[in-house]
Amino acid sequence: MSLQKHSKPRSNKKTFAREFRLQGTDGIRREVKLSSSQETTSLTPQEVFLKLGFITEEFMEIYAYAHTKQLMSTGKILNGDSVVIGWDPRDPKGNYNSAVVSGVCKAGVNALILGVVPTPLVPMYMLYKNARGGFMVTASHNPRDQNGIKIFSSFNGLKPLPSDDVILTRAVLETDLSSLKKFPLKGKRIDARRDALELFYTFSLAPENTWISPELENNLFKNITLVVDAANGSLSEIAAKIFHQLGFSDVIEVNSKLNGNVNLKSGVADLEGKTIITKEMIKKGSGVFSEHPAIIKLFELGHKNRTSVTNGGKRICGAVFDADGDRFYRLDYDASRDVLIVMNGDEAAFFQAKHLIISNPKRYKRARYINTVESDLNALVAVTELGFIPVLTPVGDKWILLKIMLLMIEKQIRVAKKSIEKKSSLPRALKKWENLKNKNSLNLIDVEELNSELNQLAKIDKDIERVAKSYKKDVFPIGSEETGHCITEGYLRLENEKKVKVFLGNGIKSAVNTFLATQVLLGEKSTRTYFSNLVRPFPPGYKKTFYIYYINKKLFYKNSQLWNKVKKSIFQEARQKGFIPSFTSFSAEPNMLYITLNSNKKDRAAVFVRNSGTENKIGVNLRGSMKSASKLKSIGEKCSKALLIHIKDFENHLYKLEENVLNQLIHGPLSNNKLKLKKPAKERVLSEMKKQGLIQLTKNGHTLTNLGKWYLSTKKYND
């Protein structure tokens, strides 16, 4: 029985296009294809992006040019101003990186070129040099065959919001390539790499950013042997140097080749959803991590030093990053069980938060702790017990960054209200604040204007400054995502020597702060207590995500036929399981289907379904207590099956390869060598089919799972 295309659900294109934007969660990301490729020659770069799903170097140039010109049209940037540009090493030939530089220079703006650097250095160097914008050319944790662009604004390094994306999308679609090709390079190319890296090292080693006080400085990390997995990405050589300078006893760097193989058998993405890694998982041939150098090295070191680890004399740890260096996961070898403990973003952030509130309870008591909806619901319970107030945002560190800025503005408002002098401009600022809170769709200009007005008010009302100094409580200590983004307050000294607060997703800072926190909180504990706290820093809830890859995202949006079908399915199944379901709307991400599940037993749970903003997939996400695990899993399985049947994109070239693999495995297992599929697509498709649960790797080779067999037997056929 061969796999054939089933009937396609209809979509309301008019509704979907109403707020159309090219961007996902954070900028643009797609598979790359050179404009000289045969399949792209008769299409514009915009058509290649929209119709074929590829980014060409010409599209990169158009995107950078359009954004820069947009900034110029609003007066945010002038001819001769500067924009900062960095990239990760996935483009060793520089086709896409140089295109972004060209787009900026053709717009008449200077390009401060950093080269291969971690993402947080782009906004950091922007602020340092007072540059007017920034581009990071990266697809972050996505596979090496993809690339993209993250944009940073000059306003505190914030990222564009969806309403900003809509405006930029229109500008990109209206830009004519033939005209752009004729434009001269008016802006200068300025090599700023050395200066920027020096800034990054200074920032990363500053005690106020590492949290290493003078009394803790000596020999804090002396018993830690650290394996650094840079994912063949931006932190190659950089991370290891920083850890070495901070005093880790031995720093071993793996996956640090700048050859374009980013995230390949390395990095945080492969660790998502894992809690422990056993030695069976590195078994040659069948182990899921059998070709992962960092994990193999950690087991090797663990076995070699097993006695020292058992008696607490030595710690064998891993610091794992993604290609652009803004995400961090931690690994620890537990000798008693002969496993690696995986510490995700929720758990790392919890340790950091616990250290902060214990070290300074007056400052952080009842401060906001920001999580995205991806986080374990029990993490929110745990930080509440520590004394924080949890705040939930949509997926993406840009929403954490925005929430931080809005909390800071709210604090400015409260301070202004408490001042003795009542200036006439305060009511105007209050009205703007109310309008801002009631807006369904924010943009950076509105937020920046209100912030500027409040700053100006503080300058003319001296009493505000007095009240502000007496207002010690911080509104925000930490924001995190389960997937490894963690944002804490940092301090940056600018070129003019002024010191400012910065909030940046920074894998290095998160790693250093996490190791500091665990050393302080657990360093004197017994070995058993140390590891039991690492593996369970708070009672974990149930978390599971069902993924469906190679999809037509246009079919799933608020109130579409498929969206309503999935919503109805979740409501029906949830009620049968004893839950009381209710829909929760997030104005920042209206197309996410988020359903809160309550019960008479006060059991809290949630199911949310959303298109990925970074990859061509959709996820059915389950969050709740362990006692609800089986009920939630049943809801998730039913929902994901409905999506699996109805949302696949039959024209997607990777879907066709997936179809090919399924057809080959119908008659039984096949080894990797016998599967007829060309590299490098073979590695990616097999990996993503495993993530969907369609196939599994056994000692006999790749074989269909029960879900894979169900998919083959229950699909709908075209006539």
C-alpha positions, 0 to 999 in steps of 0.5 A: 500500500503506497502513501497517497495524498488525502483531500485538502481542507479549504482555507479562508485566504482573505481572513488569513491575509488580513494581518499577513506577515512574513515573520514568525516568532523571531524574524524570518527563517527558511531553508536557503537556496541560491538565486542561481538555482534552476527552480528559482530563476523565473521567480522573484525573491519574494515569490521564491519565499512565498511559493517555494518556501526558500530564502535566497541571498537576494531576498536577504538583501531586499529584507535588510534594505527594506527595513533600513529604508523603513527606519529612515522614513520614520526618522529613526535613522539618517544617512551616514548612521550605523547599523550593526550586523553579525552572523552565526557560522552556517554560511561559510561562503558568506553569500547570505551575510554579504547580501545583508551588508549590501542591503544596508549599505545600498540604503545609505547606512554604514554597516558595523560588521561583527562577523561570527558572534553570539546574538546578544552581542549585536544589541549590546554593541548597538547600545555601546556605539549608539547605532540605530539598528541591528541584524543577526543573520541566523536561524538559531537552533534550526538545522544547518540548511536554514538561515534567517534574520533577527532584527533589533531596534535601537530602543533597548534592543527590543525586537519588532512586534507583529504590527511592526512585522506587518509594515515591514512585510509590505515594504519587502513585498513592494521592493523591486529587485531590478531597481535595487541591483542598480543602487550604489553602495552608499554606506561604508563597511566597517570592521568592528569585530575586535572592538565588539568581542572585547566588549563581550568579554568585558561584559561577560566577566564583570562581577555584576553580570556573573554575580560573583562577589569578592567573597565568592571569587576564589576557587568557586568553580575549582571542582568542575570539569566543564565540557562546552558544546558550542553547536559548531556555532557563534560561541565556538572558542568564545565560551570556552575562553570565558569559562576558563577565565572564570576559574573552571578547573578544566574546560574541554570544548567540542563541536567548535568547528566553524565549517557551517555544520551548526546544530549538527549532532550538537546543541540545545535542540536535541536535548529538548524534552529530555530529563536524563540521558542514559548510556544506552542512548549513546550505544553505537548504532542504535543510541539517539546520541551515539554520534554526539561528541559532547554527550559521549565525552561527558560519559567518558569523563564521568566513568574516568572520574566516577569515584571523585564524582561519587564522593563529591570531590569533582563535578563533570558538567556540560554547557550546551548552546545553540548556533547563535549563542542565546540559549543554554542547557546544562548537563551533569554526570550522576555517578550513582545512576550512571546518567546525565541529568539534563537541566532545561531553561525552566530549571536553570531559571529557577536556580537563578531566581532562588539565588537572587531572592535568598541573597536579597529578599527585600529587593526581589520579594513579590517581583515579577517572574516571567515565563512563556506558555511553554514552561512547566506549570509547576515552575510557576507554582515553585517560584510563587512559593519562593515569593515571586509573582509569575507572569505568563507570555506567549512563546518567544523571548521578544515577549519577555523583553516587551513585558520587561519594558512594560513593567518598567514603564508601569513602575515609572507611572507609579513613581510619577503618581507618588511625586509631590509636584503634579506636572501637566504632562503626567495626565497625558502620559497616563492617557497614553498608558491606558491606550497602550494597555487597551491596544490589541496590537502594540508597536515599538513606536508607541512603547518608545514614545511613552517611555521617552515622555516619562523620562522627560517628565522625570527630568523636569520634576525633581520630586520624581527622582527623589521618589524613584530613589526611595522605590527600591523594589525591582519589578523584574528579576528573571524571564525564561523559556523552557527551551533555554532562553533566560533573561536577567538584568545586566549592566553595560558600560557604553562608549561614553562611560555611562553604565546602563541596564540591559536585558538580553537573551544571553546563553553565556550569562545564563550559564555562568549565573546557573553554575554560580547559583548551584554552587552557592545553593548546593555546593556544601550539600552531600552528593546525594542531596546535590544530585537530587536537587539538580534533577528535581529543583521543584516537583516537575509537572507533566510536559509533552509536545506532539509535533507535526512537520511539513505543514500548510500553516495557512490552514490553522489560524483563529476560527479557521475550519481546522482551528475550530475542529481542533478546538471542538476535539479538545473540548469534547475529550477534556470534558470526558476526562473530567476537566472544565475547559475554557479558551484563553485568548492572547492578544500578542498571539491571537492564532494560538489555541490555548485552552485552560483545563480546570477540575473539581480537584483544583488540578491545573492543566493546559493544552495549547496548539500553535504553529511554530514561528521558527520551523515548518511544524505545528505543536500540540503542547500539554502542561499539567500535573503528573497525576493528570498525565494519562488524561492529558496524553489522551487529549494530545494524541487525539488532537495531534492525529486530527492535525496529522491527517489534515494539515500536511503540505503535499507540495512541500519537498520534505513532505514528499521525502517523508512520504518516500520513507514511509512507503519504503518502511511499509514492508519492514525495517530498513537500516540507514544504508538501505534507505534510499534517500540522499544526504543531507536531507536524509538526516533531517527527514529521519530526525523529524519523522522520529520527533513526530513519532512516525518511525523509530530506530531499533537494532534491526534498523528504522521501522514504523511506530504504531502511530506510523502504521495508523497514519498509513492505514487511516489516511484519506485518499484522493479520488 
